[in-house]
Amino acid sequence: MSLLPALPTEPTSASLRFLPMRDGALMIELADLAETLALFDALQATNLPGILEIIPAARTLLLRFDPSLLRASDIEREACARAGQ
């Protein structure tokens, strides 16, 4: 029996915040750890070409990507779709 609450299988946030870090890096801010981990899992499952690394933290995901293969707007659109927005 786990003492931790069950995490949602899909992100449920209505508020994602996108913060460009530099060319080839985008940070996504979410409401809490559960939403962050749900979006992390969802984005990993999509296997977007050009994503080099997804680094989760408590309320953020840092995505490193190849800007010659993928635009930040493509990632934003995919994240919104995975979060049900």
ChimeraX attribute file (.defattr): number of C-alpha atoms within 10 A of each C-alpha:
attribute: neighborCount
match mode: 1-to-1
recipient: residues
	/A:1	3
	/A:2	5
	/A:3	5
	/A:4	6
	/A:5	7
	/A:6	8
	/A:7	12
	/A:8	12
	/A:9	13
	/A:10	18
	/A:11	25
	/A:12	19
	/A:13	17
	/A:14	12
	/A:15	12
	/A:16	19
	/A:17	12
	/A:18	19
	/A:19	13
	/A:20	13
	/A:21	12
	/A:22	9
	/A:23	12
	/A:24	18
	/A:25	20
	/A:26	22
	/A:27	21
	/A:28	20
	/A:29	19
	/A:30	23
	/A:31	17
	/A:32	13
	/A:33	15
	/A:34	21
	/A:35	24
	/A:36	25
	/A:37	23
	/A:38	19
	/A:39	27
	/A:40	23
	/A:41	17
	/A:42	19
	/A:43	19
	/A:44	13
	/A:45	9
	/A:46	10
	/A:47	9
	/A:48	15
	/A:49	10
	/A:50	16
	/A:51	19
	/A:52	12
	/A:53	14
	/A:54	18
	/A:55	11
	/A:56	18
	/A:57	14
	/A:58	14
	/A:59	15
	/A:60	23
	/A:61	21
	/A:62	20
	/A:63	22
	/A:64	20
	/A:65	22
	/A:66	16
	/A:67	13
	/A:68	8
	/A:69	10
	/A:70	15
	/A:71	16
	/A:72	21
	/A:73	11
	/A:74	11
	/A:75	20
	/A:76	17
	/A:77	12
	/A:78	17
	/A:79	20
	/A:80	17
	/A:81	12
	/A:82	19
	/A:83	20
	/A:84	12
	/A:85	14
